[in-house]
């Protein structure tokens, strides 16, 4: 059963207005990721993927990560829209977050813009920011969306959302 949509206020977007299949769009917002006591990525060249019921997932150019922080991992997954994903451990300082980042080396048609760009699970990092706002990770361990004050849900991943 689809949950009751939260009506967006001024300057907000409802994730229930995002399309299925997802939309890919460039973002000039400043994205910053901190882990292991370091800023490991910073960009104003991210791409966001917007899918019904999900907060945006930000994909970052691999060259905007500090060298060496992304270490290839054996894990993979498959998305019906984007194709096969590969995963990375994120390593900085004395910390390692296993399979905390992913990318699509050969995305399906319509998602070519995110080829090799890297997304991270905000909940596995010390902090992630959109502009200067610290994001809240999308609920549930599987999803990688970033919740900010300008998006409203309810969001996939919350308790009771498995059937959405």
C-alpha positions in Angstrom: 0.0 0.0 0.0 1.4 3.4 -1.0 1.9 5.7 1.9 0.4 9.2 2.3 2.6 11.7 0.4 4.0 14.6 2.4 3.2 17.8 0.5 6.3 19.8 -0.2 6.7 23.3 1.1 8.3 26.3 -0.7 11.7 25.2 -2.1 11.1 21.5 -1.4 10.7 18.5 -3.7 8.6 15.4 -3.0 10.3 12.1 -3.7 6.8 11.0 -4.9 7.2 13.4 -7.9 10.4 11.7 -9.0 9.9 9.4 -12.0 10.2 5.7 -12.5 12.5 4.9 -14.3 14.8 7.3 -12.5 15.9 10.7 -13.9 19.5 11.6 -14.1 20.5 15.3 -13.8 23.6 17.4 -13.2 23.9 19.2 -9.9 26.1 22.2 -9.2 25.5 22.0 -5.5 28.6 21.6 -3.4 29.0 18.0 -2.2 31.5 17.1 0.6 32.2 13.7 2.2 34.2 13.3 5.4 35.7 10.0 6.6 38.5 9.0 8.9 39.0 12.6 10.0 39.5 13.8 6.4 37.6 15.4 3.6 37.8 12.5 1.1 35.7 14.0 -1.7 34.5 17.4 -2.7 32.8 18.5 -5.9 30.4 20.9 -7.6 30.1 18.4 -10.5 27.9 15.7 -9.1 25.1 14.0 -10.8 22.0 13.1 -8.9 19.7 10.2 -9.7 16.0 10.8 -8.7 13.7 7.8 -8.3 10.1 7.6 -7.0 10.1 7.2 -3.2 13.8 7.7 -2.8 15.8 10.7 -1.8 18.5 11.8 -4.3 21.6 9.7 -4.8 24.6 11.8 -5.6 27.3 10.4 -7.9 30.7 12.1 -7.8 33.4 12.1 -10.4 36.1 9.6 -9.3 38.8 12.3 -9.8 37.1 14.4 -7.1 37.9 11.8 -4.4 41.3 11.9 -2.6 43.7 9.4 -4.2 43.7 6.0 -2.6 40.5 6.3 -0.6 38.5 4.1 -3.0 39.7 0.5 -2.9 37.9 -2.0 -5.3 35.9 -4.7 -3.5 34.7 -8.1 -4.8 31.0 -7.3 -4.1 28.6 -6.4 -6.9 24.9 -5.9 -7.4 22.4 -5.4 -10.2 19.9 -2.5 -10.7 17.1 -3.0 -13.1 17.6 0.5 -14.4 21.3 1.2 -14.2 22.8 -2.2 -14.6 25.6 -4.0 -12.8 27.3 -2.1 -10.0 30.8 -2.6 -8.5 31.7 -1.7 -4.9 34.5 0.0 -3.2 35.8 0.0 0.4 36.4 3.5 1.6 39.7 3.9 3.5 41.0 7.1 5.2 43.1 7.6 8.3 42.9 4.4 10.3 39.3 3.6 9.2 37.8 1.3 6.6 34.2 1.2 5.5 33.6 -2.0 3.6 31.5 -1.8 0.4 30.5 1.8 1.3 30.7 3.2 -2.3 29.6 2.0 -5.7 29.7 2.9 -9.3 28.4 1.6 -12.7 31.3 1.0 -15.2 28.9 0.1 -18.0 25.5 1.6 -17.2 22.4 0.8 -19.2 21.0 3.2 -21.8 19.8 6.5 -20.3 22.3 6.3 -17.4 25.6 6.8 -19.4 26.1 10.1 -17.5 27.0 8.2 -14.3 29.5 5.9 -15.9 32.3 5.4 -13.3 31.0 8.2 -11.1 30.9 7.1 -7.4 28.1 7.2 -4.9 28.5 6.5 -1.2 26.3 5.4 1.7 26.1 8.5 3.8 25.5 6.4 7.0 28.9 4.7 6.6 30.8 8.0 6.4 31.6 10.4 9.2 29.5 13.1 7.5 28.2 14.0 4.1 27.1 17.5 3.0 25.0 19.1 0.3 26.1 22.7 0.2 26.6 23.2 4.0 23.7 21.0 5.1 24.7 17.7 6.8 22.6 15.0 5.2 20.6 12.3 6.8 21.1 8.8 5.3 18.1 7.1 3.6 16.6 4.6 6.1 17.4 0.9 5.7 20.8 -0.5 5.0 20.3 -1.1 1.3 19.5 2.3 -0.1 21.9 5.2 -0.7 19.8 8.3 -0.9 20.8 11.5 0.9 18.0 13.3 2.8 18.2 17.1 3.1 15.7 19.7 4.2 14.6 20.3 0.6 13.2 16.8 0.0 10.2 15.3 1.7 8.9 11.7 1.8 7.9 9.3 3.2 11.1 7.5 2.0 11.6 4.0 0.8 13.5 2.1 3.5 11.4 3.3 6.4 9.7 0.6 8.5 6.7 -0.8 6.6 8.0 0.3 3.2 9.1 -3.1 1.8 5.9 -3.4 -0.4 6.1 0.0 -2.0 
